[in-house]
Amino acid sequence: MSLVPGLPPAGRAAVRAGIVGNYVDQVNIFLPVVALAPALATLAGPHAGVTAGAVVIIATLLGRPIGSMVFGRVSDRIGRTRTTQVAIAGTAACSLAIAAVPTHESIGAGAIAVVVLLRFVGGVFLAGEYTSAVPLAMEWSVPRRRGLVSGLIMAMAPWAQSSIAFATAGLVALLGPQAYAEWGWRLAFIAGGAASLGLLLYYSARVADAPREPTPAAPRLRAVLTGAHAGAFWQMFGLMSGLWLMTNMVVILAAGRLAGDAGLDGSEVALVMGVASIAQAVVMSMTGHWSTLLGRRRFFVGWGICAAVLAPLLWLATMSAGVLPFVVGVALLQVVTVCGYGPVGAYLCERFPVHVRATGYGTAYSLSIVVPALWPWWLPRLEPVLGHDGSVAVVLAVGGLLVAGCAARGPALAGADLDLDVESLASAGEPLAVESAGQR
């Protein structure tokens, strides 16, 4: 099945760049989750714990909503390609700068503080990258291939996670834990920055914006948050919040629990998370097209319900009861939860017309990160009531129900709807959501 039938060279390049670019983007996003973990003592001091790593990760997540709001509006005003190029350059600079940060032994607490600051700024640029590049790929995509392209784009996140996990395990084995902690981790950030520079060259040489009709100047963010597009935004915000809640539990928290509770060393955690990411990537690459066959609303409602039921059981069976081996349990957890992202790239772009598409896409995708990303602060407050693992199980159930409930309030986007180009489908706006919900 061809992804780009009948598209001009610039369109084919944009779709391919959207897929490969999201891989590079996600490599830079997830580097601290695994690659930095064995080296935290180098940057945060010999007594660094899980919290130091979580703060580095959260700094990235909190920078992303700002980046999506800033770069989304820029993208809607001046074009996707130019905005993507600026964001890629900023991402490369931040990753390469982290690779050059002095150690804790040299500058004390300033080392981890600089890393946190660079990850926050990097989060701003990372959000600008996918806020522009993914809508551009969707605008070029053939209608019946949008779901497929979306799934392939979103699957780059777990492929990036697995790449980092196996690369980390390999470097630790090759260099030894001490050498890796002292300097080997820097190689991963150099590779991430170099990949971004290569992507920048490709966008500069091959990619162009999709043709579009003249539109009025991009409205203020308030039009998305409280104005004409608020219905679509808040429905998608709720759905994405559910996905982010589950993602934080089964990817970031799970990695910490494997080390802290189960006592796995860094290479063992990397192996488990790497295998789980591969399983997640294979399934996610298909879920985007499944949503085209089933309809977007039907897919998300069904997936959310299944996640709400199965994910808590899998967590308890893996982390608490020990019924499932870690490598199997974590893989299944990620498949039944995170693979729901597959159609997200298409679905978000189908909900917003071109003059607010990047703003709506990026803001709904990234602003919904904030509360789930603060789990190190709110999850411990649930544990005295629900238990160490019971609290996670409840959060997973809530995440799945949010996905299902918010999807049920959106348009069906099924059948003939998905034969329309993304702009024709999105331009109907809220009336489409009301009409579809009532007729299908």
C-alpha positions in Angstrom: 0.0 0.0 0.0 1.6 3.2 -1.1 1.6 6.1 1.4 1.9 8.9 -1.1 0.0 7.9 -4.4 -0.2 10.8 -6.8 1.5 13.4 -4.6 4.1 15.8 -6.0 7.7 15.5 -4.8 7.2 18.1 -2.1 4.2 16.3 -0.8 5.9 12.9 -0.7 8.8 14.6 1.1 6.5 16.2 3.7 4.8 12.9 4.5 8.1 11.0 4.8 9.7 13.9 6.8 6.7 13.8 9.1 7.3 10.1 9.9 11.1 10.3 10.1 11.0 13.7 11.8 8.8 12.4 14.6 11.3 9.7 15.2 14.1 12.2 15.6 11.8 14.4 17.7 10.9 11.6 20.0 14.5 10.5 20.4 15.3 13.9 21.8 12.1 13.9 24.0 12.9 10.5 25.6 16.6 10.7 26.0 16.4 11.5 29.7 14.0 8.7 30.5 16.5 5.9 29.9 19.8 7.3 28.6 20.4 9.7 31.5 19.2 7.5 34.3 22.5 5.5 34.8 24.4 8.8 34.8 22.4 11.0 37.2 25.1 10.9 39.8 27.4 12.6 37.4 25.1 15.5 37.0 23.1 15.6 40.3 25.6 14.3 42.7 26.3 10.9 44.3 23.0 10.9 46.3 20.8 11.6 43.3 17.5 9.7 43.4 14.6 9.0 41.2 13.2 12.5 41.8 16.2 14.2 40.0 15.5 12.2 36.9 11.7 12.9 37.1 12.4 16.7 37.3 14.5 16.6 34.2 11.7 14.7 32.3 9.0 17.0 33.7 10.9 20.1 32.6 10.6 18.9 29.0 7.0 18.1 29.4 6.2 21.5 30.9 8.0 23.3 28.1 6.0 21.7 25.4 2.6 23.5 26.0 4.4 26.8 25.8 6.1 25.7 22.5 2.8 24.5 21.0 1.1 27.8 21.7 3.9 29.9 20.4 4.9 27.9 17.4 1.4 26.8 16.6 0.3 30.4 16.0 3.5 31.1 14.1 2.9 28.0 11.9 -0.6 29.1 11.2 0.6 32.6 10.1 3.8 32.0 8.2 3.7 28.4 7.2 4.5 24.9 8.5 7.9 24.3 6.8 9.6 27.5 7.9 8.3 27.0 11.5 9.5 23.4 11.6 13.0 24.4 10.5 13.3 26.9 13.3 12.1 24.4 15.8 14.4 21.7 14.6 17.4 24.0 14.9 16.5 24.9 18.4 16.1 21.2 19.4 19.5 20.4 18.0 21.1 23.2 19.8 19.6 22.2 23.2 20.6 18.5 22.8 24.1 19.4 21.8 24.4 21.8 24.7 23.4 19.2 27.2 26.1 16.9 25.9 28.6 19.7 26.9 27.3 20.4 30.4 30.0 20.1 33.1 29.7 17.5 35.8 28.4 17.8 39.4 32.0 17.5 40.5 33.0 20.6 38.5 30.1 23.0 39.2 28.0 21.3 41.9 24.2 21.6 41.8 24.5 23.9 38.8 25.1 20.9 36.6 21.6 19.4 37.0 20.1 22.9 37.1 21.5 23.7 33.6 20.3 20.3 32.3 16.8 21.1 33.6 16.8 24.5 32.0 18.0 23.2 28.7 15.4 20.4 28.8 12.7 23.0 29.4 13.8 25.2 26.5 14.3 22.1 24.4 10.7 21.1 25.2 9.5 24.4 23.8 11.3 23.7 20.5 10.3 20.0 20.4 6.7 21.0 20.6 7.2 23.5 17.9 8.5 20.8 15.7 5.6 18.3 15.9 3.1 21.2 16.1 4.1 22.2 12.6 5.4 19.0 11.0 2.5 16.7 11.8 -0.3 19.0 10.4 1.9 19.5 7.3 2.0 15.7 6.8 -1.7 15.4 7.3 -2.4 18.3 4.9 -0.5 16.5 2.2 -1.8 13.0 2.9 -4.3 11.2 0.6 -7.6 11.1 2.5 -7.8 7.3 2.9 -4.2 7.2 3.9 -4.4 9.8 6.7 -5.1 7.3 9.4 -2.3 5.0 8.2 0.2 7.9 8.0 -0.9 9.1 11.5 -0.3 5.7 12.9 3.2 5.5 11.4 4.0 9.0 12.6 2.9 8.2 16.2 4.6 4.8 16.2 7.9 6.6 15.9 7.7 7.5 19.6 8.0 3.8 20.8 10.6 3.1 18.0 12.6 6.0 19.5 12.2 4.7 23.0 13.4 1.2 22.0 16.3 2.7 20.1 17.4 4.7 23.2 16.8 1.7 25.5 18.9 -0.7 23.4 21.6 1.9 22.7 21.9 2.6 26.4 22.1 -1.0 27.3 24.7 -1.5 24.6 26.8 1.5 25.7 26.7 0.4 29.3 27.8 -3.1 28.3 30.6 -1.8 26.0 32.0 1.0 28.2 31.1 -0.3 31.6 28.8 1.4 34.1 31.4 3.8 35.4 32.6 5.1 32.1 29.1 5.4 30.8 28.1 7.4 33.9 31.2 9.7 33.5 31.0 10.5 29.8 29.3 7.7 27.7 25.8 9.2 28.2 26.9 12.3 26.3 27.2 10.2 23.1 23.4 9.7 23.1 22.7 13.5 23.2 25.3 14.1 20.5 23.5 11.6 18.3 20.2 13.2 19.0 21.5 16.7 18.1 23.2 15.4 15.0 20.0 13.6 13.8 18.1 16.9 14.2 20.7 18.7 12.1 20.3 16.1 9.4 16.5 16.5 9.5 16.9 20.3 9.2 18.9 19.8 6.0 16.2 17.6 4.5 13.4 20.0 5.3 15.4 22.9 3.9 16.1 21.1 0.6 13.0 19.0 0.0 9.8 20.0 1.9 7.3 22.7 1.1 3.9 23.7 2.5 0.7 22.2 1.0 -1.3 24.5 -1.3 -4.2 26.2 0.5 -6.7 28.8 -0.1 -6.0 32.3 1.4 -7.2 32.5 5.0 -7.7 35.4 7.4 -4.9 36.1 9.8 -4.7 33.4 12.4 -7.0 34.3 15.4 -5.7 34.6 18.9 -5.3 31.6 21.1 -8.6 32.5 22.8 -10.5 31.5 19.7 -9.3 27.9 20.3 -9.6 27.9 24.0 -12.8 29.8 24.5 -14.1 30.9 21.1 -15.4 29.3 18.0 -13.2 26.2 18.2 -13.5 25.6 22.0 -15.8 22.7 21.6 -13.4 20.7 19.5 -10.5 21.8 21.7 -11.8 20.8 25.1 -13.1 17.5 23.7 -9.7 16.7 22.4 -8.0 18.0 25.5 -10.0 15.5 27.6 -9.2 12.6 25.3 -5.5 13.5 25.2 -5.4 13.9 29.0 -6.6 10.3 29.3 -3.9 9.1 27.0 -1.2 11.1 28.8 -2.3 9.7 32.2 -1.8 6.2 30.9 1.4 7.0 29.2 3.0 8.5 32.3 2.1 5.4 34.3 3.1 2.7 31.9 6.3 4.3 30.4 7.8 6.8 32.9 6.6 5.5 36.2 6.9 1.9 35.1 10.6 2.4 34.4 11.2 3.9 37.8 9.2 1.1 39.6 11.3 -1.5 37.8 14.4 0.0 39.2 13.1 1.1 42.6 10.6 -1.6 43.6 11.8 -4.6 41.6 15.5 -3.9 41.9 16.4 -4.2 38.3 19.7 -2.6 37.3 20.0 0.0 34.5 20.6 -2.4 31.7 17.8 -4.7 32.7 15.3 -1.8 32.9 16.5 -0.7 29.4 15.9 -4.2 28.1 12.4 -4.5 29.5 11.4 -1.0 28.2 13.0 -1.7 24.9 11.1 -4.9 24.2 7.9 -3.2 25.4 8.5 -0.2 23.1 8.9 -2.6 20.1 5.6 -4.3 20.8 4.0 -0.9 21.2 5.4 0.4 18.0 4.3 -2.6 15.9 0.7 -2.3 17.1 0.5 1.5 17.0 1.6 1.6 13.4 -1.6 -0.3 12.6 -4.1 1.4 14.9 -4.3 4.6 12.8 -5.6 2.6 9.8 -7.9 0.6 12.0 -9.5 3.9 13.0 -10.2 4.6 9.3 -11.9 1.2 8.9 -13.9 1.5 12.1 -14.4 5.3 12.3 -12.5 7.6 14.6 -15.2 7.8 17.3 -15.9 4.1 17.4 -12.2 3.3 17.6 -11.4 5.7 20.5 -14.5 4.7 22.5 -13.7 1.0 22.2 -10.0 1.5 22.9 -10.7 3.6 25.9 -13.1 1.0 27.4 -10.7 -1.8 26.8 -7.8 0.1 28.4 -9.9 1.0 31.4 -10.6 -2.6 32.1 -7.4 -4.4 31.0 -4.7 -1.9 32.1 -5.4 -2.0 35.8 -5.5 -5.8 35.8 -2.2 -6.0 33.9 -0.5 -3.5 36.2 -1.5 -5.5 39.3 -0.6 -8.8 37.7 2.9 -7.5 36.7 3.9 -5.1 39.5 2.1 -6.4 42.5 1.1 -10.1 42.2 4.1 -11.1 40.0 1.9 -13.3 37.8 3.4 -11.9 34.6 7.2 -11.6 33.9 8.1 -7.9 33.7 9.1 -8.0 30.0 5.6 -9.5 29.1 3.5 -7.4 31.5 5.0 -4.1 30.6 4.8 -4.9 26.9 1.1 -5.7 27.2 0.5 -2.6 29.4 1.9 -0.4 26.7 0.0 -2.1 23.9 -3.4 -1.8 25.5 -2.9 1.8 26.6 -0.4 3.9 24.6 -1.2 2.3 21.2 -4.4 4.4 21.3 -2.3 7.3 20.0 -2.2 5.8 16.5 -5.0 8.0 15.0 -4.3 11.1 17.1 -2.3 12.9 14.4 -5.1 12.6 11.9 -8.0 13.1 14.4 -6.6 16.3 15.8 -6.0 17.8 12.4 -9.4 16.8 11.2 -11.0 18.8 14.0 -9.4 22.2 13.3 -9.5 24.3 10.0 -6.3 25.4 8.4 -6.0 28.8 10.0 -6.0 27.4 13.5 -4.9 23.8 12.8 -1.3 24.0 14.2 -2.5 26.0 17.2 -5.4 23.7 17.9 -3.3 20.5 17.3 -0.3 21.6 19.3 -2.2 23.1 22.2 -4.6 20.2 22.7 -1.8 17.7 22.3 0.6 19.5 24.7 -1.4 21.4 27.2 -3.0 18.2 28.2 0.4 16.9 29.3 0.6 19.2 32.3 -1.5 17.5 35.0 -0.5 14.0 34.1 3.2 15.1 34.1 2.9 16.2 37.7 2.3 12.7 38.9 5.3 12.6 41.2 3.4 15.2 43.3 -0.2 14.0 43.1 0.2 10.2 42.9 1.8 9.9 46.4 -1.3 11.6 47.8 -3.4 8.8 46.5 -1.3 6.0 47.8 -2.4 6.1 51.5 -6.0 5.6 50.4 -5.6 3.3 47.3 -2.3 1.6 48.0 1.1 1.7 46.2 -0.1 -0.2 43.1 -3.8 0.3 43.6 -3.4 4.0 43.0 -1.8 3.4 39.7 -4.5 1.0 38.7 -7.1 3.6 39.4 -5.3 6.2 37.4 -5.1 3.8 34.5 -8.8 3.2 34.7 -9.6 6.9 34.8 -7.4 7.5 31.8 -9.2 4.9 29.7 -12.6 6.2 30.7 -11.5 9.8 29.8 -10.5 8.6 26.3 -13.8 6.7 25.8 -16.0 9.4 27.3 -14.5 12.3 25.4 -14.4 10.4 22.1 -18.1 9.7 22.5 -18.8 13.5 22.5 -17.0 14.0 19.2 -18.0 13.4 15.6 -18.1 9.9 14.1 -15.7 10.7 11.3 -16.5 7.4 9.5 -17.3 6.1 6.1 -17.6 8.8 3.4 -16.4 11.5 5.9 -12.9 10.0 5.6 -12.9 10.3 1.8 -12.7 14.1 2.2 -9.4 16.0 2.4 -8.5 17.2 5.8 -9.6 20.8 5.2 -13.0 19.9 3.8 -13.5 17.6 6.8 -12.4 20.2 9.3 -14.1 23.3 7.8 -17.5 22.1 8.9 -16.3 22.6 12.5 -18.6 22.1 15.4 -21.8 21.6 13.4 -20.2 18.5 12.0 -19.6 17.2 15.5 -23.2 17.8 16.5 -24.7 16.4 13.3 -22.5 13.3 13.3 -23.1 12.6 16.9 -26.8 12.7 16.4 -27.0 10.7 13.1 -24.5 7.9 13.6 
